[in-house]
Amino acid sequence: MMRYMILGAALILAGCAAKRTPPPAIEVRVERVDVPIPVPCVDRSDIPASPAHVGDKLNRDAGHDSNILAAANLRLRNAFDKAVALLMACVR
């Protein structure tokens, strides 16, 4: 019985005397990571205002109504052209 205790103690001490591996090395480094940040490509003040509605100006007279609708159509086309020009500046 004593032999087994001595043998166990020797094994335990042999385990403690084993060569220890060094802890893993810690490497400190700085890395640059480019992160895209969304920015508006159009200023809010550049966005054209919606043209005024002309439905209340119509009086069922074809000549009168066609002049009003033609002017409204020109204003709408102008606003659309400005909006397209702003959007084209945003497209790559």
ZAKE-507795 format. One line per 10 residues: number of its first residue (from 1); their letters; for each residue x, y, z of C-alpha. Coordinates in pm, 1 decimal, decimal comma, m for minus. Example, Ala and Ser with C-alpha at 12.3 -4.5 7.8 and 13.67 -1.06 7.14 Angstrom:
2
1> AS> 1230,0/m450,0/780,0  1367,0/m106,0/714,0
***
This chain:
92
1> MMRYMILGAA> 0,0/0,0/0,0  283,9/230,5/85,9  441,8/154,1/m252,2  129,9/272,8/m431,3  119,9/593,9/m229,0  485,3/662,6/m307,9  423,3/582,1/m673,9  116,7/815,3/m680,1  312,1/1093,7/m510,1  594,5/1050,5/m760,6
11> LILAGCAAKR> 351,6/1072,4/m1052,4  189,5/1382,3/m909,1  525,6/1549,5/m856,1  636,3/1445,6/m1204,2  326,7/1613,7/m1347,7  411,1/1934,7/m1165,1  769,7/1927,2/m1288,5  667,3/1902,1/m1655,4  775,8/2181,5/m1881,6  502,8/2444,2/m1904,1
21> TPPPAIEVRV> 417,8/2603,3/m2234,5  440,1/2979,2/m2236,9  112,3/3168,3/m2255,1  15,0/3282,3/m2602,6  177,4/3605,3/m2707,6  m46,0/3910,6/m2717,7  m5,6/4118,7/m3028,1  m131,5/4475,4/m3018,6  m187,2/4636,2/m3356,5  m393,6/4915,9/m3501,1
31> ERVDVPIPVP> m589,0/4853,4/m3818,2  m765,7/5109,4/m4030,6  m1110,7/5007,4/m4149,0  m1288,4/5230,0/m4398,8  m1659,9/5237,8/m4324,9  m1889,9/5408,3/m4572,5  m2104,8/5674,9/m4411,4  m2425,8/5763,2/m4592,1  m2449,8/6129,7/m4676,0  m2725,8/6301,2/m4868,9
41> CVDRSDIPAS> m2626,0/6381,2/m5225,1  m2896,8/6645,4/m5262,9  m2957,4/6947,3/m5044,5  m3319,6/6974,1/m4932,7  m3337,3/7333,3/m5049,5  m3256,6/7221,7/m5406,6  m3558,6/6990,4/m5431,0  m3824,6/7160,7/m5646,8  m4157,9/7236,0/m5485,8  m4466,3/7057,1/m5607,3
51> PAHVGDKLNR> m4652,4/7268,0/m5865,3  m4981,9/7415,8/m5754,5  m5302,6/7225,2/m5827,8  m5516,1/7382,7/m6098,2  m5838,7/7184,6/m6060,8  m6021,3/7470,1/m5890,6  m5930,8/7709,9/m6176,1  m6106,5/7502,5/m6443,2  m6451,4/7629,4/m6552,6  m6549,3/7379,2/m6826,1
61> DAGHDSNILA> m6463,8/7620,6/m7106,5  m6234,6/7427,5/m7341,1  m6024,9/7725,3/m7451,3  m5979,3/7857,7/m7099,3  m5912,7/7515,9/m6946,8  m5660,6/7415,4/m7212,3  m5454,9/7730,4/m7144,2  m5454,3/7659,0/m6770,2  m5365,7/7293,5/m6822,1  m5088,8/7381,7/m7068,0
71> AANLRLRNAF> m4930,1/7622,8/m6818,8  m4962,9/7364,1/m6541,1  m4806,2/7103,5/m6766,7  m4506,6/7331,4/m6833,1  m4460,4/7392,9/m6459,3  m4483,8/7018,8/m6391,3  m4230,1/6936,3/m6665,1  m3994,1/7202,5/m6531,3  m4013,3/7057,1/m6178,6  m3964,2/6706,8/m6318,1
81> DKAVALLMAC> m3658,2/6813,3/m6519,8  m3503,3/6972,8/m6208,9  m3570,4/6657,2/m6004,8  m3414,9/6434,7/m6271,9  m3107,0/6660,9/m6288,0  m3066,7/6632,9/m5908,6  m3104,9/6255,9/m5916,9  m2855,2/6217,3/m6199,8  m2596,6/6391,1/m5980,8  m2650,4/6119,2/m5719,0
91> VR> m2616,6/5826,3/m5959,8  m2266,1/5702,4/m6017,4
***
